[in-house]
Every structure is written in C-alpha cells, then in structure tokens.
Amino acid sequence: MAIRYSLILGLFFGLLNSNRAQNYSQGGVQLFVPTPALNTFTFSANLGIGFFGSNRYFFNDNISLKVDAGYTLLLNDGEIRNQMVDLQAGAEYCFRPEGYILRPYAGGTMGLILMGGSAYFGLRPQAGVLVELGETVLLDLGIGHQLMFGRGIYHGFSPKLGIIMNLNSF
C-alpha cells in the first residue's frame, strides 16, 4: 500500500516540477443568470453581476488544475437582494496546446458557495476558449452551469470574461 501511495505522490510531484509547467493568474467579470423554472427552492433574483479571480497551474500544454474565488451581487428588478461568494477548485483540459491563438477548453470546479447566510456545495461544469493576446496574456471567454446543493437545488448559467497573465514570465 505504501508503495502505491509513493508512486502516486512521485507522479504528482514529477508533474509539478515539469519544465513545461506554467502558472497563470486571472481576474475578470462574471454574470449569473438563474434558471428559476428548474429550481427546487424559492430564490428572488433574476440576475447576478460580479467578479472573480483564479489561478491555473498547467502541468503540460493541455492539462491544468485551477482554484477560483468569486463575489456576485444578486439582483431582482435592479435591486440588490443577496450576495454569493464561491470558493472552488477543479481541472480543465485545453484541446489545443500553447502556441495556438485559439485554445478551446472544458472542465469543471467544485467547492463551497456562501449565499444568504447558508453554505452550499457547488458544482460547475464549464467550457470556453482562451485567446492568446501575446506571449504572456490570454483572454478567457467561458460559460459554466453553476449547481448549488443544500436546501434544495439551485442553479443557473454563468458566462465570464477574464484576462489571464502568465506568472512565469515575471
């Protein structure tokens, strides 16, 4: 059993120390559009506007782990009704390696969502495209489907726009 764990840890740290590894930080804006017809509990918001920050660690040209944090104001007819804070982690797969101008990706995150004084388990499958603007700067155009599990299920679509910087270049 110890040998198995040693091999897994060795593989993990070998990926971390790969000379192709890249570390990217991102910041941007996001929307949250609830899908009320499918919710199993009542929530009075019809739009969310917020911002997010994330850090991606590419093990190679295609596979990355990421950590996201976001803050969203939930509005109903233009009035602030609630706020949502999410802390999630996950993985993504880029279908084209570094060096291409357009790099489509798919992946997902999961973690903690705080909303209305309650904590929820969040799950967000997502897809998008990274657009290379230069050697160290990328534009992220993505959309996710945020699911929150707690006192019922609540979910909605979450389009985002972000700017990504390669931290290895500094």
ABEGO torsion letter per residue (X at the ends): XAAAAAAAAAAAAAAAABAABBBBBBBBBBBBBBBAAABABBBBBABBBBBBBBBBBBABAABBBBBBBBBBBBBBGGBBABBBBBBBBBBBBBABBBGBABBBBBEBBBEBBBBGGBBBBBBBBBBEBBBBAEAABBBBBBBBBBBBBBBEBBBBBBBBBBBBBBAAAX
